[in-house]
Amino acid sequence: MWEAPQGTRPLLVELAVQVQTYDIDFASHVNNQVYVRWLEDLRMELLRQHYPLKRFMDAGVAPILASTQIAYKKAITLFDTPVIARMWCIKLGRATLTVEAEICVGGTVCAHAVQRGMLVNLSTGRAGRMPKELIEAFQRVAGTV
C-alpha cells in the first residue's frame, strides 16, 4: 500500500461546477445526491487525466466504488460561484484506491468526501491488479518512489 504524505495531493484534478436549477432541493440548496454526481464526475476526470477508463476495460478490469463518506459543511445555493471541485488520490494499493475530494465556493470548503474503490476482474469477479503506470504516477507525485 502506498500512502500520500500529509498535505500532498497526488493525481489532483479540478473541475469548475455549474449549479443547475434541477440541483436545488426544497430547502433552496444543492441536494445531497448532486454531490455524489459531482464526485463521479471528478473520478472520471481523474481517470481521464491519469489512466483512462477504457484502458482498464481493455485489460478486463473495472474500478468500482466500495464506500463514500461526505461531510456537508456549508450549503451551496443556486447562485453560488465559483463552485470548484477537487479530487486527489491519498492511498493506492495492489487492487484498491482511496480518493479525497472537496467542493468549494470562493475558497471555502462546503463539502469534504473520502471514497474507497477497488479494481474488479470482469471475468472472475475477483480483485484486479492496479496498473503499474498508475502506481508509478502516484509515487512520482507523492514523492514515495
C-alpha positions as CSV (number, residue, x, y, z in Angstrom):
1,M,0.0,0.0,0.0
2,W,1.3,3.4,-1.0
3,E,0.1,6.4,1.1
4,A,0.5,10.1,0.2
5,P,2.4,12.2,2.7
6,Q,0.2,14.5,4.7
7,G,-0.6,17.7,2.8
8,T,0.2,16.3,-0.6
9,R,-2.4,15.9,-3.3
10,P,-1.2,13.2,-5.8
11,L,-3.1,12.9,-9.1
12,L,-5.0,16.1,-8.3
13,V,-7.9,17.1,-10.7
14,E,-10.1,20.1,-10.6
15,L,-13.4,20.9,-12.2
16,A,-15.5,24.1,-12.3
17,V,-19.0,23.1,-11.4
18,Q,-22.2,24.9,-12.6
19,V,-25.1,24.6,-10.2
20,Q,-28.3,23.9,-12.2
21,T,-31.9,24.6,-11.2
22,Y,-32.5,20.9,-11.1
23,D,-29.7,20.5,-8.5
24,I,-31.7,22.5,-5.9
25,D,-34.0,20.9,-3.3
26,F,-36.9,22.2,-1.4
27,A,-34.6,23.9,1.1
28,S,-33.2,26.0,-1.7
29,H,-29.7,24.5,-1.7
30,V,-27.9,21.8,-3.6
31,N,-29.4,18.4,-2.9
32,N,-27.1,15.8,-1.3
33,Q,-27.4,13.5,-4.3
34,V,-25.8,16.1,-6.5
35,Y,-22.6,15.9,-4.5
36,V,-22.4,12.2,-5.3
37,R,-22.8,13.0,-9.0
38,W,-20.1,15.6,-8.8
39,L,-17.8,13.0,-7.1
40,E,-18.5,10.7,-10.0
41,D,-17.5,13.5,-12.5
42,L,-14.3,14.0,-10.5
43,R,-13.4,10.3,-10.5
44,M,-14.0,10.1,-14.3
45,E,-11.8,13.2,-14.7
46,L,-9.1,11.7,-12.5
47,L,-9.2,8.6,-14.7
48,R,-9.3,10.6,-17.9
49,Q,-6.2,12.5,-16.9
50,H,-4.1,9.7,-15.3
51,Y,-5.3,6.3,-16.6
52,P,-8.4,6.4,-18.8
53,L,-11.3,4.0,-18.0
54,K,-11.0,2.4,-21.5
55,R,-7.5,1.2,-20.6
56,F,-8.9,-0.6,-17.5
57,M,-11.8,-2.1,-19.5
58,D,-9.5,-3.2,-22.3
59,A,-7.4,-5.0,-19.6
60,G,-10.6,-6.7,-18.3
61,V,-10.8,-4.8,-15.1
62,A,-13.2,-2.1,-13.8
63,P,-12.9,0.3,-11.0
64,I,-15.8,0.0,-8.6
65,L,-16.9,2.2,-5.7
66,A,-16.9,0.5,-2.2
67,S,-17.7,3.4,0.0
68,T,-18.4,7.1,0.1
69,Q,-18.3,9.4,3.1
70,I,-19.3,13.0,2.7
71,A,-19.2,15.8,5.3
72,Y,-21.5,18.6,4.3
73,K,-20.0,21.7,5.9
74,K,-21.9,24.6,4.2
75,A,-24.9,24.7,1.9
76,I,-24.3,25.6,-1.7
77,T,-27.1,27.5,-3.4
78,L,-28.2,28.2,-7.0
79,F,-26.2,31.4,-7.4
80,D,-23.0,30.5,-5.6
81,T,-20.0,30.9,-7.8
82,P,-17.4,29.9,-8.4
83,V,-18.0,26.3,-7.4
84,I,-14.7,24.4,-7.7
85,A,-14.5,20.6,-7.1
86,R,-11.1,18.9,-6.5
87,M,-10.1,15.3,-6.1
88,W,-6.8,13.5,-5.4
89,C,-5.6,10.1,-4.5
90,I,-4.4,9.5,-0.9
91,K,-3.8,5.8,-0.9
92,L,-3.1,3.3,-3.6
93,G,-2.9,-0.5,-3.1
94,R,-2.5,-3.5,-5.3
95,A,-6.2,-3.5,-6.1
96,T,-7.6,-0.5,-4.1
97,L,-7.5,3.2,-4.1
98,T,-8.8,5.9,-1.7
99,V,-9.5,9.4,-3.0
100,E,-10.3,12.6,-1.2
101,A,-12.3,15.4,-2.5
102,E,-13.5,18.9,-1.6
103,I,-16.2,21.1,-3.1
104,C,-15.6,24.7,-2.5
105,V,-17.3,28.1,-3.1
106,G,-15.0,31.1,-3.1
107,G,-12.2,29.2,-1.4
108,T,-14.5,27.9,1.4
109,V,-14.8,24.1,1.7
110,C,-18.5,23.3,1.6
111,A,-18.2,19.6,1.4
112,H,-15.4,17.1,2.0
113,A,-15.5,13.5,0.8
114,V,-13.5,10.3,1.0
115,Q,-14.2,7.5,-1.4
116,R,-12.8,4.0,-1.4
117,G,-12.7,1.8,-4.5
118,M,-11.2,-1.3,-5.9
119,L,-10.5,-2.9,-9.2
120,V,-12.5,-6.0,-10.2
121,N,-11.6,-8.5,-12.8
122,L,-14.6,-8.6,-15.1
123,S,-14.3,-12.2,-16.0
124,T,-13.7,-13.6,-12.5
125,G,-15.4,-11.0,-10.2
126,R,-12.3,-11.1,-8.0
127,A,-9.9,-8.3,-7.2
128,G,-8.0,-6.9,-10.2
129,R,-4.5,-5.5,-10.3
130,M,-3.7,-1.8,-10.1
131,P,-1.8,-0.9,-13.3
132,K,1.9,-0.3,-12.8
133,E,1.7,3.0,-14.7
134,L,-0.9,4.4,-12.3
135,I,1.2,3.3,-9.2
136,E,4.3,4.9,-10.7
137,A,2.4,8.2,-11.4
138,F,1.1,8.2,-7.9
139,Q,4.5,7.5,-6.4
140,R,6.2,10.2,-8.6
141,V,3.7,12.9,-7.5
142,A,3.5,11.7,-3.8
143,G,7.3,11.6,-3.6
144,T,7.2,8.0,-2.4
145,V,9.4,6.4,-5.1
